[in-house]
């Protein structure tokens, strides 16, 4: 019973406070105060709302990414190299079989550092990525975490295809428009979200 009485008192106090609030049309207000209240309302409504939106890439002006095209530039992730070795796939040859065009695989410093950290078991992977046909991309960031580096590169430059079997990295890249993903599946490479930009050229 005591709690109910306290609740009733609180409700009464709230209602009394609401009644005490003076409205703009109240007779007790001076004409100057009324005009100030009106101008405040108008100024709040007239002010344009600033919405911060990230600038879209100029490559995405059309329905597909215009920067993608043969020769294809493929950013290779650490586990993609390891999956290719497990499935006994020649990386460059299988890429060309998948895309029917010349492919240039790119290896970042952090991907190489990740493979070096994995130890002597991955000596073959290191030997493969040191092939002169693999282009090197130098990293300016600290640490050897490749996922953040690859995502950052892809957001800045839309000319890359990302080759990875990492689920978390694929989830992050799917959020970036216009970036295809290549992965190893059923003893071959599969491309995901590749645009039909070159269909007219192929038909000719």
C-alpha positions as CSV (number, residue, x, y, z in Angstrom):
1,X,0.0,0.0,0.0
2,X,2.8,2.4,0.8
3,X,4.4,1.9,-2.6
4,X,1.1,2.7,-4.3
5,X,0.8,6.0,-2.3
6,X,4.3,7.0,-3.3
7,X,3.6,6.3,-7.0
8,X,0.4,8.4,-6.8
9,X,2.3,11.3,-5.2
10,X,4.9,11.1,-8.0
11,X,2.3,11.2,-10.7
12,X,0.5,14.1,-9.1
13,X,3.9,16.0,-8.9
14,X,4.6,15.3,-12.6
15,X,1.1,16.5,-13.6
16,X,1.5,19.7,-11.5
17,X,4.9,20.4,-13.1
18,X,3.5,19.9,-16.6
19,X,0.7,22.4,-15.7
20,X,3.2,25.0,-14.4
21,X,4.9,25.2,-17.8
22,X,4.0,28.4,-19.6
23,X,2.9,28.2,-23.2
24,X,3.9,30.7,-25.9
25,X,0.2,31.9,-26.1
26,X,0.0,32.6,-22.3
27,X,-1.2,36.1,-21.4
28,X,1.5,36.5,-18.7
29,X,4.2,36.5,-21.3
30,X,5.4,39.8,-22.8
31,X,5.3,40.5,-26.5
32,X,9.1,40.4,-26.8
33,X,9.3,37.0,-25.1
34,X,6.7,35.6,-27.5
35,X,8.5,36.8,-30.6
36,X,11.8,35.2,-29.3
37,X,10.1,31.9,-28.8
38,X,8.7,32.0,-32.3
39,X,12.0,32.9,-33.9
40,X,13.7,30.0,-32.1
41,X,11.2,27.6,-33.5
42,X,11.6,29.0,-37.0
43,X,15.4,29.0,-36.8
44,X,15.4,25.3,-35.8
45,X,13.1,24.3,-38.6
46,X,14.9,26.4,-41.3
47,X,18.4,25.1,-40.5
48,X,19.5,22.5,-43.1
49,X,20.5,19.2,-41.7
50,X,24.1,18.2,-42.5
51,X,24.4,14.5,-43.4
52,X,27.9,13.0,-43.7
53,X,28.1,10.4,-46.5
54,X,31.2,8.7,-47.8
55,X,32.1,9.8,-51.3
56,X,31.3,7.1,-53.9
57,X,34.0,5.9,-56.2
58,X,34.0,7.3,-59.7
59,X,34.6,3.8,-61.0
60,X,31.1,2.9,-59.9
61,X,29.4,5.5,-62.1
62,X,27.8,2.8,-64.2
63,X,26.1,-0.4,-63.0
64,X,29.4,-2.2,-62.9
65,X,32.9,-1.3,-61.9
66,X,34.5,0.3,-64.9
67,X,38.1,-0.2,-63.6
68,X,37.8,-4.0,-63.8
69,X,39.0,-5.5,-67.0
70,X,41.7,-7.6,-68.6
71,X,44.5,-8.0,-67.5
72,X,42.8,-8.6,-64.1
73,X,44.7,-7.5,-61.0
74,X,44.1,-10.1,-58.2
75,X,45.0,-9.4,-54.5
76,X,46.0,-12.8,-53.1
77,X,45.4,-13.6,-49.4
78,X,47.4,-16.0,-47.2
79,X,44.9,-18.8,-47.0
80,X,44.2,-18.7,-50.8
81,X,47.8,-19.7,-51.4
82,X,47.5,-22.5,-48.9
83,X,44.2,-23.8,-50.3
84,X,45.7,-23.7,-53.8
85,X,48.6,-25.9,-52.6
86,X,46.3,-28.3,-50.9
87,X,44.2,-28.7,-54.1
88,X,47.4,-28.9,-56.2
89,X,46.4,-25.8,-58.3
90,X,48.8,-23.6,-60.3
91,X,47.7,-20.2,-59.1
92,X,48.3,-18.2,-62.3
93,X,47.1,-20.9,-64.8
94,X,44.0,-21.6,-62.8
95,X,43.2,-17.9,-62.5
96,X,43.4,-17.6,-66.3
97,X,41.2,-20.7,-66.7
98,X,38.6,-19.1,-64.4
99,X,38.6,-15.6,-66.0
100,X,39.6,-16.4,-69.6
101,X,42.1,-13.5,-69.6
102,X,45.5,-12.6,-68.4
103,X,45.7,-12.3,-64.6
104,X,48.4,-10.5,-62.5
105,X,48.5,-11.8,-58.9
106,X,49.5,-9.2,-56.3
107,X,51.2,-10.1,-52.9
108,X,51.3,-7.5,-50.1
109,X,54.2,-7.3,-47.6
110,X,51.8,-8.3,-44.8
111,X,50.7,-11.5,-46.6
112,X,54.3,-12.5,-47.1
113,X,55.0,-11.7,-43.4
114,X,52.0,-13.9,-42.4
115,X,53.4,-16.8,-44.4
116,X,56.8,-16.4,-42.8
117,X,55.3,-16.4,-39.3
118,X,53.5,-19.7,-40.1
119,X,56.9,-21.5,-40.0
120,X,58.7,-24.1,-42.1
121,X,55.6,-26.0,-43.1
122,X,54.7,-23.2,-45.5
123,X,58.1,-22.9,-47.3
124,X,56.4,-24.0,-50.5
125,X,53.9,-21.2,-50.3
126,X,56.7,-18.7,-49.7
127,X,58.6,-20.1,-52.8
128,X,55.4,-19.8,-54.9
129,X,54.7,-16.1,-54.0
130,X,58.3,-15.2,-54.7
131,X,57.8,-16.1,-58.3
132,X,58.7,-13.1,-60.5
133,X,55.2,-13.3,-62.1
134,X,53.7,-12.2,-58.8
135,X,53.7,-8.4,-58.3
136,X,54.7,-7.0,-54.9
137,X,52.8,-4.3,-53.1
138,X,54.6,-2.5,-50.3
139,X,52.6,-1.8,-47.1
140,X,52.9,1.5,-45.1
141,X,50.9,0.3,-42.1
142,X,52.2,-1.2,-38.9
143,X,51.8,-4.9,-38.1
144,X,51.3,-7.9,-40.3
145,X,47.5,-8.3,-40.2
146,X,46.6,-8.8,-43.9
147,X,42.8,-8.5,-43.7
148,X,42.7,-4.8,-42.8
149,X,45.3,-4.0,-45.4
150,X,43.4,-5.8,-48.2
151,X,40.1,-4.2,-47.3
152,X,41.7,-0.7,-47.2
153,X,43.4,-1.2,-50.6
154,X,40.1,-2.4,-52.2
155,X,38.1,0.5,-50.8
156,X,40.7,3.0,-52.2
157,X,41.3,1.3,-55.5
158,X,38.4,-0.5,-57.2
159,X,40.7,-2.2,-59.8
160,X,41.3,-5.4,-57.8
161,X,39.7,-8.8,-57.4
162,X,40.3,-10.3,-53.9
163,X,41.4,-14.0,-53.8
164,X,40.6,-15.4,-50.4
165,X,38.9,-18.3,-48.6
166,X,38.6,-16.5,-45.3
167,X,34.9,-16.2,-44.3
168,X,35.4,-13.0,-42.2
169,X,37.3,-11.3,-45.0
170,X,34.7,-12.3,-47.6
171,X,32.0,-10.9,-45.4
172,X,33.8,-7.6,-45.1
173,X,34.5,-7.4,-48.9
174,X,30.9,-8.1,-49.8
175,X,30.0,-4.8,-48.1
176,X,32.2,-2.9,-50.6
177,X,30.4,-2.4,-53.9
178,X,32.1,-3.5,-57.2
179,X,34.7,-5.8,-55.7
180,X,34.6,-9.4,-57.0
181,X,35.8,-12.3,-54.8
182,X,37.8,-15.3,-56.0
183,X,37.9,-18.5,-53.9
184,X,39.0,-22.1,-54.1
185,X,36.1,-24.6,-54.4
186,X,35.8,-28.1,-55.9
187,X,39.5,-28.2,-57.1
188,X,39.1,-25.0,-59.1
189,X,38.7,-21.2,-58.7
190,X,35.3,-19.7,-58.4
191,X,34.5,-16.0,-59.0
192,X,31.8,-14.3,-57.0
193,X,30.1,-11.0,-58.0
194,X,31.9,-10.6,-61.4
195,X,30.1,-8.0,-63.5
196,X,28.8,-8.8,-67.1
197,X,30.7,-5.7,-68.3
198,X,32.5,-7.5,-71.1
199,X,29.6,-9.4,-72.5
200,X,29.1,-7.2,-75.6
201,X,32.9,-7.5,-76.4
202,X,32.7,-11.3,-76.1
203,X,29.6,-11.4,-78.4
204,X,31.4,-9.4,-81.1
